[in-house]
């Protein structure tokens, strides 16, 4: 046990003092600050302050659209009306867009007795926010015109067309209702699953690279004089895992500090509000540790059979398949978290840490399923450690010999 702790301490201090640890620990929170700032500023400026022209053969319809747009005070849209518009007016408007005298124009052909057709032209084809505003204003104006034509008064039309906001609440197992929002739940589950997949893979690969480096430098031959192979492997797993928990702890503190800023509050509010429950806060480090042990044990066994880091990289995509599978099924999991396949993949050990948090984003799974997934993960980790430790004992001292499948079977038999 003493040798295991010494190896763990060495691995921990070596990585904590490394430049890579400092850079990733500092840069990731700064990256999130930048993303929040960009999202906040772009959200404030998207589709705001546009100079538009509404050109229509129907003057009443054009003026009604202007009134609909003027009701949106936040958009600060400047609108001109060209009605009734002639065919030759369109060329003039195109020239104005080309000269950037206006941001765009909405051309409406409102032939009596036919459904109006509309075309929006601008230099920016990706301005979907302005497109959505114009589409909403046009449809409300057309409906208003039709209702008025059927004898309904203008004030009654406004009441009929008034939008109704739908609030959402989630009913838990005890029948208690709590407010929720689909977008925030999805983003929260996705972020936590992404963090789990990134950290477990990164630190699992760190274990593998450490083994390769010590194997090529022959330092193992010295270390084995005072410690057993099992102590060396256990020490590596504990030390690198402690580095991961330290980094996540720093990120959590930085995330709490970032979330307190007004820009972050404004960005992570409304439909994007993110709320972390105590259950999720407790389960996250548990699934991180189990996911890390699963993948690091797998990578340790693979690294013991490799001679160089380039050879190890050939196996990395195979180890990443469960993570790709988890995210490829994200829509199935989020839309129906209690389907057979969602439950099955959340119990499957390689995908359990990621999928469980994707399911939690929509609906908290039953406790027995969480317990079953943790139990299966622990059994799988035990099996992988048994397998990898035997490959490790022989592989760390094998040089210049290709590790074929029959050779690996012999290694297991030797150990």
C-alpha positions as CSV (number, residue, x, y, z in Angstrom):
1,X,0.0,0.0,0.0
2,X,2.9,2.4,0.8
3,X,4.4,1.9,-2.6
4,X,1.0,2.5,-4.3
5,X,0.6,5.8,-2.4
6,X,4.2,6.8,-3.3
7,X,3.6,6.1,-7.0
8,X,0.2,8.0,-6.8
9,X,1.9,11.0,-5.1
10,X,4.6,11.0,-7.8
11,X,2.0,10.9,-10.6
12,X,-0.1,13.5,-9.0
13,X,2.6,16.0,-8.4
14,X,4.2,15.5,-11.8
15,X,1.0,16.3,-13.6
16,X,-0.1,19.1,-11.3
17,X,3.2,20.9,-11.9
18,X,3.1,20.3,-15.6
19,X,2.4,23.1,-18.1
20,X,-0.5,21.2,-19.8
21,X,-2.4,21.0,-16.5
22,X,-2.0,24.7,-15.8
23,X,-3.0,25.7,-19.4
24,X,-6.1,23.5,-19.5
25,X,-7.2,24.4,-16.0
26,X,-7.0,28.1,-16.8
27,X,-8.0,28.1,-20.5
28,X,-11.2,26.1,-20.2
29,X,-12.9,28.6,-17.7
30,X,-11.6,31.5,-19.9
31,X,-13.1,29.8,-22.9
32,X,-16.5,29.5,-21.2
33,X,-16.3,33.2,-20.2
34,X,-15.6,34.0,-23.8
35,X,-18.5,31.9,-25.1
36,X,-20.9,33.4,-22.6
37,X,-19.7,36.9,-23.5
38,X,-20.0,36.3,-27.2
39,X,-23.4,34.7,-26.7
40,X,-24.6,37.6,-24.6
41,X,-23.4,40.3,-27.0
42,X,-24.5,38.5,-30.1
43,X,-27.9,37.8,-28.6
44,X,-28.3,41.5,-27.8
45,X,-27.3,42.5,-31.3
46,X,-29.0,39.9,-33.5
47,X,-31.5,41.3,-35.8
48,X,-31.6,44.7,-34.0
49,X,-31.5,48.1,-35.7
50,X,-32.3,46.9,-39.2
51,X,-33.4,49.4,-41.9
52,X,-36.0,47.6,-44.0
53,X,-38.5,48.4,-46.7
54,X,-41.9,46.7,-47.0
55,X,-43.0,46.8,-50.7
56,X,-46.5,45.5,-51.5
57,X,-49.2,45.9,-54.1
58,X,-51.6,46.2,-51.1
59,X,-50.9,49.4,-49.1
60,X,-53.2,48.4,-46.2
61,X,-51.3,45.1,-45.8
62,X,-47.9,46.8,-45.9
63,X,-48.9,49.3,-43.3
64,X,-50.3,46.6,-41.0
65,X,-47.0,44.7,-41.3
66,X,-45.2,48.0,-40.2
67,X,-47.5,48.2,-37.2
68,X,-46.7,44.6,-36.2
69,X,-43.0,45.3,-36.5
70,X,-43.3,48.6,-34.5
71,X,-44.9,46.6,-31.7
72,X,-41.6,44.9,-31.1
73,X,-39.7,47.7,-29.3
74,X,-36.6,45.6,-28.6
75,X,-35.9,45.1,-32.4
76,X,-35.5,48.9,-33.0
77,X,-36.4,48.3,-36.7
78,X,-36.6,51.2,-39.1
79,X,-39.2,50.5,-41.7
80,X,-40.2,52.2,-44.9
81,X,-43.3,51.5,-46.9
82,X,-43.5,51.3,-50.7
83,X,-47.1,50.7,-51.7
84,X,-48.5,50.2,-54.1
85,X,-45.2,48.9,-55.5
86,X,-44.6,48.4,-59.2
87,X,-42.4,45.9,-60.9
88,X,-39.7,48.5,-61.8
89,X,-39.5,49.4,-58.1
90,X,-37.9,46.1,-57.3
91,X,-34.8,46.9,-59.3
92,X,-34.5,50.2,-57.4
93,X,-34.7,48.3,-54.1
94,X,-32.1,45.8,-55.2
95,X,-29.7,48.7,-56.0
96,X,-30.4,50.2,-52.5
97,X,-29.5,46.8,-50.9
98,X,-26.4,46.6,-53.0
99,X,-25.3,50.1,-52.0
100,X,-26.1,49.2,-48.3
101,X,-28.6,52.0,-48.1
102,X,-31.0,49.5,-46.6
103,X,-30.5,46.1,-45.0
104,X,-33.2,44.4,-47.0
105,X,-36.7,44.5,-48.4
106,X,-39.8,42.4,-48.2
107,X,-41.6,42.1,-51.6
108,X,-45.2,41.1,-51.3
109,X,-47.4,40.2,-54.2
110,X,-51.0,40.6,-52.8
111,X,-53.1,39.8,-55.9
112,X,-56.9,40.1,-54.9
113,X,-58.5,36.7,-54.5
114,X,-55.2,34.8,-54.2
115,X,-52.9,34.0,-51.2
116,X,-50.2,36.6,-51.0
117,X,-46.6,35.6,-51.9
118,X,-43.6,37.1,-50.2
119,X,-39.9,37.3,-50.9
120,X,-37.2,38.8,-48.6
121,X,-34.0,40.0,-50.2
122,X,-30.8,41.1,-48.4
123,X,-27.1,40.7,-48.6
124,X,-27.1,38.5,-45.5
125,X,-28.7,35.1,-46.2
126,X,-28.2,33.9,-42.7
127,X,-30.2,36.5,-40.9
128,X,-32.8,34.1,-39.7
129,X,-33.9,36.3,-36.8
130,X,-35.1,39.1,-39.2
131,X,-36.7,36.5,-41.4
132,X,-38.6,35.1,-38.5
133,X,-39.8,38.6,-37.4
134,X,-40.9,39.5,-40.9
135,X,-42.7,36.1,-41.3
136,X,-44.5,36.5,-38.0
137,X,-45.6,40.1,-38.8
138,X,-46.7,39.1,-42.4
139,X,-48.8,36.2,-41.2
140,X,-50.4,38.1,-38.4
141,X,-51.2,41.0,-40.8
142,X,-52.7,38.6,-43.4
143,X,-54.9,36.8,-40.7
144,X,-55.9,40.2,-39.4
145,X,-56.9,41.4,-42.9
146,X,-59.0,38.2,-43.5
147,X,-60.8,38.4,-40.2
148,X,-61.6,42.1,-40.8
149,X,-63.0,41.2,-44.2
150,X,-65.4,38.8,-42.5
151,X,-66.8,41.6,-40.3
152,X,-64.8,41.2,-37.1
153,X,-63.8,44.5,-35.5
154,X,-60.1,45.5,-35.2
155,X,-60.1,45.3,-31.3
156,X,-61.6,41.8,-31.4
157,X,-59.0,40.7,-34.0
158,X,-56.2,41.8,-31.7
159,X,-57.7,39.7,-28.8
160,X,-58.0,36.7,-31.1
161,X,-54.4,37.0,-32.3
162,X,-52.9,37.6,-28.9
163,X,-50.1,35.1,-28.2
164,X,-50.3,32.7,-25.3
165,X,-47.2,31.6,-23.5
166,X,-47.0,27.9,-22.5
167,X,-45.3,27.3,-19.1
168,X,-43.9,23.8,-18.5
169,X,-43.8,21.8,-15.2
170,X,-42.4,18.4,-14.5
171,X,-44.2,15.9,-12.3
172,X,-41.9,13.8,-10.2
173,X,-42.4,10.3,-8.8
174,X,-44.2,11.7,-5.7
175,X,-46.6,13.7,-7.9
176,X,-45.0,17.0,-7.0
177,X,-45.0,19.6,-9.7
178,X,-41.8,21.7,-10.4
179,X,-41.1,24.3,-13.1
180,X,-38.9,23.1,-15.9
181,X,-37.8,24.0,-19.4
182,X,-36.8,21.6,-22.2
183,X,-34.0,23.7,-23.6
184,X,-32.3,24.2,-20.2
185,X,-32.6,20.5,-19.3
186,X,-31.2,19.4,-22.6
187,X,-28.2,21.8,-22.4
188,X,-27.5,20.9,-18.8
189,X,-27.5,17.1,-19.5
190,X,-25.4,17.6,-22.7
191,X,-22.8,19.8,-20.9
192,X,-22.4,17.3,-18.0
193,X,-22.2,14.3,-20.4
194,X,-19.7,16.2,-22.5
195,X,-17.5,17.0,-19.5
196,X,-17.6,13.4,-18.4
197,X,-16.6,12.1,-21.8
198,X,-13.8,14.7,-22.2
199,X,-12.3,14.2,-18.8
200,X,-12.5,10.4,-18.6
201,X,-10.9,10.1,-22.1
202,X,-8.2,12.7,-21.5
203,X,-7.1,11.2,-18.2
204,X,-7.4,7.7,-19.4
205,X,-5.1,8.6,-22.2
206,X,-2.8,10.3,-19.7
207,X,-2.4,7.0,-17.9
208,X,-1.6,5.2,-21.2
209,X,1.0,7.8,-22.3
210,X,2.7,7.7,-18.9
211,X,3.0,3.9,-19.3
212,X,4.4,4.3,-22.8
213,X,6.9,6.9,-21.7
214,X,8.2,4.9,-18.8
215,X,8.3,1.8,-20.9
216,X,10.5,3.4,-23.6
217,X,12.8,5.1,-21.1
218,X,13.3,1.7,-19.3
219,X,12.5,3.4,-15.9
220,X,10.2,0.5,-15.1
221,X,13.3,-1.8,-14.7
222,X,14.4,0.4,-11.8
223,X,10.9,0.9,-10.3
224,X,10.1,-2.9,-10.3
225,X,13.1,-3.4,-8.0
226,X,11.1,-1.8,-5.1
227,X,7.4,-2.2,-6.1
228,X,5.1,-4.8,-7.6
229,X,3.6,-4.2,-11.1
230,X,0.1,-4.1,-9.4
231,X,1.3,-1.3,-7.1
232,X,2.6,0.7,-10.0
233,X,-0.6,0.3,-12.0
234,X,-2.8,1.1,-8.9
235,X,-0.6,4.1,-8.1
236,X,-0.9,5.5,-11.6
237,X,-4.7,5.1,-11.6
238,X,-5.1,6.8,-8.2
239,X,-2.6,9.6,-8.9
240,X,-4.0,10.6,-12.4
241,X,-7.6,10.2,-11.1
242,X,-6.8,12.6,-8.3
243,X,-5.5,15.1,-10.9
244,X,-8.8,14.9,-12.7
245,X,-10.9,15.5,-9.6
246,X,-8.6,18.4,-8.7
247,X,-9.1,20.0,-12.1
248,X,-12.9,19.4,-12.0
249,X,-13.0,21.0,-8.5
250,X,-11.2,24.1,-9.8
251,X,-13.6,24.3,-12.8
252,X,-16.6,23.9,-10.5
253,X,-15.4,26.9,-8.4
254,X,-14.6,28.9,-11.5
255,X,-18.0,28.0,-13.0
256,X,-19.8,29.2,-9.9
257,X,-17.9,32.5,-10.0
258,X,-18.6,33.0,-13.7
259,X,-22.3,32.2,-13.2
260,X,-22.6,35.1,-10.7
261,X,-21.7,37.7,-13.3
262,X,-24.6,39.7,-14.9
263,X,-23.8,38.6,-18.5
264,X,-23.9,35.0,-17.4
265,X,-27.1,35.5,-15.5
266,X,-28.7,37.1,-18.6
267,X,-27.4,34.3,-20.9
268,X,-28.3,31.4,-18.6
269,X,-31.9,32.7,-17.9
270,X,-35.3,32.3,-19.4
271,X,-35.6,29.3,-21.6
272,X,-31.9,28.5,-21.1
273,X,-32.0,28.5,-17.2
274,X,-29.7,25.7,-15.8
275,X,-30.4,24.3,-12.4
276,X,-28.2,21.6,-10.9
277,X,-29.9,19.4,-8.3
278,X,-28.2,17.9,-5.3
279,X,-28.6,14.4,-6.8
280,X,-26.8,15.4,-10.0
281,X,-24.1,17.2,-8.0
282,X,-23.4,14.0,-6.0
283,X,-23.6,11.6,-8.9
284,X,-21.3,13.6,-11.2
285,X,-18.1,12.8,-9.2
286,X,-19.2,9.2,-8.7
287,X,-19.7,8.7,-12.4
288,X,-16.5,10.5,-13.2
289,X,-14.4,8.3,-10.9
290,X,-16.1,5.1,-12.3
291,X,-15.9,6.3,-15.9
292,X,-12.3,7.2,-15.4
293,X,-11.4,3.9,-13.8
294,X,-13.1,2.0,-16.6
295,X,-11.4,3.8,-19.5
296,X,-8.0,4.2,-17.8
297,X,-7.9,0.5,-17.0
298,X,-8.7,-0.2,-20.6
299,X,-6.0,2.2,-21.9
300,X,-3.5,0.9,-19.4
301,X,-4.0,-2.6,-20.8
302,X,-3.7,-1.3,-24.4
303,X,-0.6,0.8,-23.5
304,X,1.2,-2.3,-22.1
305,X,0.9,-4.0,-25.5
306,X,2.3,-1.0,-27.4
307,X,5.8,0.2,-28.1
308,X,5.2,3.8,-29.1
309,X,2.5,6.5,-28.7
310,X,1.8,6.3,-32.4
311,X,0.9,2.6,-32.0
312,X,-1.3,3.5,-29.1
313,X,-3.2,6.1,-31.1
314,X,-4.3,3.4,-33.5
315,X,-6.4,1.9,-30.7
316,X,-7.8,5.1,-29.4
317,X,-10.7,5.3,-31.9
318,X,-11.8,1.9,-30.8
319,X,-11.9,2.9,-27.2
320,X,-13.9,6.1,-28.1
321,X,-16.6,4.1,-29.9
322,X,-18.9,3.9,-26.8
323,X,-18.7,7.7,-26.4
324,X,-19.6,8.3,-30.1
325,X,-22.5,5.8,-29.6
326,X,-23.8,7.7,-26.6
327,X,-23.9,11.0,-28.4
328,X,-25.3,9.5,-31.6
329,X,-28.4,8.4,-29.7
330,X,-28.9,11.7,-27.9
331,X,-32.2,12.6,-29.6
332,X,-33.7,9.1,-28.7
333,X,-32.5,9.5,-25.1
334,X,-33.7,13.0,-24.6
335,X,-37.1,12.6,-26.3
336,X,-37.8,9.2,-24.7
337,X,-35.6,8.7,-21.6
338,X,-37.6,5.6,-20.4
339,X,-37.6,3.7,-23.7
340,X,-36.1,0.2,-23.8
341,X,-33.0,1.3,-25.7
342,X,-32.4,4.4,-23.5
343,X,-32.5,2.2,-20.3
344,X,-30.4,-0.5,-21.9
345,X,-27.6,1.8,-23.0
346,X,-27.6,3.6,-19.7
347,X,-27.0,0.3,-18.0
348,X,-24.3,-0.7,-20.5
349,X,-21.0,0.0,-18.6
350,X,-19.0,1.8,-21.4
351,X,-21.8,4.2,-22.0
352,X,-23.5,4.4,-18.6
353,X,-21.7,7.5,-17.2
354,X,-22.6,9.7,-20.3
355,X,-26.1,8.3,-21.0
356,X,-27.2,8.6,-17.4
357,X,-26.7,12.3,-17.4
358,X,-28.4,12.7,-20.7
359,X,-31.4,10.9,-19.2
360,X,-31.2,13.1,-16.1
361,X,-31.5,16.1,-18.3
362,X,-35.0,15.0,-19.3
363,X,-36.2,13.0,-16.3
364,X,-34.5,11.6,-13.3
365,X,-34.2,7.8,-13.8
366,X,-35.5,5.5,-11.0
367,X,-33.0,4.9,-8.2
368,X,-32.7,1.2,-9.0
369,X,-31.5,1.9,-12.5
370,X,-28.9,4.3,-11.2
371,X,-27.8,1.7,-8.6
372,X,-27.8,-1.0,-11.3
373,X,-25.6,1.1,-13.6
374,X,-23.1,1.9,-10.8
375,X,-23.0,-1.8,-9.8
376,X,-22.5,-3.0,-13.4
377,X,-19.8,-0.4,-13.8
378,X,-18.0,-1.6,-10.7
379,X,-18.1,-5.2,-11.9
380,X,-16.8,-4.2,-15.3
381,X,-14.0,-2.2,-13.7
382,X,-13.0,-5.2,-11.6
383,X,-12.9,-7.4,-14.7
384,X,-10.9,-4.8,-16.7
385,X,-8.4,-4.3,-13.9
386,X,-7.9,-8.1,-13.6
387,X,-7.4,-8.3,-17.4
388,X,-5.2,-5.2,-17.7
389,X,-3.0,-5.9,-14.7
390,X,-2.0,-9.2,-16.2
391,X,-1.2,-7.7,-19.5
392,X,0.7,-4.9,-17.6
393,X,2.8,-7.3,-15.6
394,X,4.3,-8.9,-18.7
395,X,3.9,-6.1,-21.2
396,X,5.9,-3.4,-19.4
397,X,9.1,-5.5,-19.8
398,X,8.5,-6.7,-23.4
399,X,10.5,-4.9,-26.0
400,X,10.7,-5.5,-29.8
401,X,8.0,-8.1,-30.0
402,X,4.7,-7.5,-31.6
403,X,1.7,-8.2,-29.3
404,X,-0.4,-10.5,-31.4
405,X,-3.6,-12.1,-30.1
406,X,-2.0,-15.5,-29.3
407,X,0.9,-13.6,-27.6
408,X,-1.6,-11.8,-25.4
409,X,-3.2,-15.1,-24.4
410,X,0.3,-16.3,-23.4
411,X,0.8,-13.2,-21.3
412,X,-2.4,-13.8,-19.4
413,X,-1.3,-17.4,-18.8
414,X,2.2,-16.3,-17.6
415,X,0.8,-13.9,-15.1
